[in-house]
Amino acid sequence: MADTTSRRSGNETRAEILRTALEQFTERGYEGTSIRDLAEALGITKSSLYYHFANKEAIVRALLDGRRNEIDELIAWVDEQEPGSDLLRRAALRWVESTGRERVQGMRFAHANRPIMQKLAAEGDDRRSWFDAVVDRVLPHGTSRAERLRAQMAFDTVSAALFAAQGTAASDDDVLEAAREATIRLTAQ
């Protein structure tokens, strides 16, 4: 096998490993994809892959770090906004409308690989709890539990629409349209 990493920078190789792993883990499952499978799909040696990531779990953690960065960007945006009764809707719609192919693929991965996601959540990498900081910023102090749950649901509409679309002919555009409409309904005042 020819090692193609010499044609890419370390950052480019790392990004390509993450893209390929996300695709492979989603299609074949986390448990069904070996380091050898990833190396072959990338056209690199296993040792080159291990240079960038210690194991498959480290790859998943790096994928989650990317999602965490997106949440941090949303929090920074929320912090710059004028408070108001429509801040929840604006923030949730911003989240839904910023959903691209990679985030949709990441959600598909999470749906298809619940055991590793549950393991990481138990170890402190619970991606669902990341929205707590967003919800804290967009809702007034003293908001009821039901209102907080509805707010969290507004940020989770893409995942819910993907789950509902399983086994159907719904496209990513259909999923995003349904998510947008659900977000609007969940944030109605």
LINLINUR-V818821 format. One record per backbone hydrogen bond with DSSP energy under -1.0 kcal/mol. CO is the residue of the C=O (numbers start at 0). NH is the residue of the N-H. Records with the same first field share a line. If there is no record, write none. Layout:
CO = NH + NH
This chain:
3 = 6
4 = 7
8 = 12
9 = 13
10 = 14
11 = 15
12 = 16
13 = 17
14 = 18
15 = 19
16 = 20
17 = 21
18 = 22
19 = 23
20 = 24
21 = 25
22 = 26
23 = 27
29 = 32
33 = 37
34 = 38
35 = 39
36 = 40
37 = 41
38 = 42 + 43
42 = 3
44 = 48
45 = 49
46 = 50
48 = 52
54 = 58
55 = 59
56 = 60
57 = 61
58 = 62
59 = 63
60 = 64
61 = 65
62 = 66
63 = 67
64 = 68
65 = 69
66 = 70
67 = 71
68 = 72
69 = 73
70 = 74
71 = 75
72 = 76
73 = 77
74 = 78
77 = 80
83 = 86
85 = 89
86 = 90
87 = 91
88 = 92
89 = 93
90 = 94
91 = 95
92 = 96
93 = 97
95 = 98
99 = 103
100 = 104
101 = 105
102 = 106
103 = 107
104 = 108
105 = 109
106 = 110
107 = 111
108 = 112
112 = 116
113 = 117
114 = 118
115 = 119
116 = 120
117 = 121
118 = 122
119 = 124
120 = 123
124 = 126
127 = 130
128 = 131
130 = 134
131 = 135
132 = 136
133 = 137
134 = 138
139 = 142
143 = 147
144 = 148
145 = 149
146 = 150
147 = 151
148 = 152
149 = 153
150 = 154
152 = 155
155 = 159
156 = 160
157 = 161
158 = 162
159 = 163
160 = 164
164 = 167
170 = 174
171 = 175
172 = 176
173 = 177
174 = 178
175 = 179
176 = 180
177 = 181
178 = 182
179 = 183
180 = 184
181 = 185
182 = 186
184 = 187
